[in-house]
Amino acid sequence: MIYHPQFVSDRRPLLMWTILLTGSLFLLALIVGTPLARAGQHSILSGTLYQAFSYVCHQQPERSFFIAGQPLAVCARCTGVYAGFALTTLLYPLFTSLRRTNPPERKWVVIAAAPLAIDFGLGLLGIWENTHWSRFITAALFGSVVVFYVMPALAELSYRFGARSVSETKTPQPDATANRTASAPSDYSAPLRRI
């Protein structure tokens, strides 16, 4: 007979959340730290970071927030995505369980992307002049919703590729004494023998 505990303390989803939170906060710190490094005359460090972020963002100064007289490492829209993602990752355990493995319906990510697409499209067509804050807020909304798809996927991966499940662990075999006791005849079949 295999023992199946009713509750197993599993910290793998917590570990995945911690890794995701640490990574997203680290990226946000790099985005803000890059212009501070340039302002502090750390040209090699800031140059390396600006170059690294150039692979994911156009980095146009006229579309970026500034700190210490220098543009952030990414534009206002990318900053919004990273900031929204990091903040929602931090608050994720308040919204739902870290053990949750089923994401919301896909329509919610499309709905969250709609304001960003509208802001971008209207600006591209010259119908409406978007601002740093409109770019940031619409992108932050999108980045926030993405967390609710990423975290369940990471929780699922942690369960699939983590430590062996309880049913896979080796079950101890009963010893010979236990077998003899279990196979002994019962006195309950003959009540007169018990007296």
C-alpha positions, 0 to 999 in steps of 0.5 A: 500500500502506498501512502499519499500525504494529503498536504505536501509542502512544496516551495518550488513555485515560491522559488520561481516567483523569487527568481522572476521577481529578482530578475525583473527588479534587477532589469528595472534597476539597470534601466534606471542605473544606466543614466546614473552611471553615465552622469557619474562618469562611469562611461565604460559601464554605462556604454556597455549597458546602453549597448546591451539595451539597444538590442531590445529598444530603439533608445530615442532620447526624445521618447525617453524619460531622463534622470540626472540629465541622461536618458534611461536605458530604454524608451518610455514605452519599454520602461512601462513594460518593465515597470508594470511587469516588476510591480505586478510580479511583486504584488502577484501573491496578493492576487492569486496563489503561487501554485496556480498553473492555469493562466487566464483566458487569452482574451485578457492579454489582447484586451491589455494590449489594445490601449498600447496598440491604439496609443501607438497607432494613433501616434503613427497615423498623426491623429493623436500625439502620444506622450511619454506618460501615455506610452508608459501607462499603456505599456505598464498595463500590458506588462502587468497582465503578462505576469498572470501568464508567465507565473502560471507557466513557471509554476507548471514548469517547476512541477514538471521538472522539479524534484520527484513527486511524492508518488515517485519516491521510494516507498519503504517495504514493510518488515517481516514482523509486520507481515506476520502481524497483518496475516495473523487470524482475527479473534473477531470472527469467533467471539466466544474465543475472546472470553 
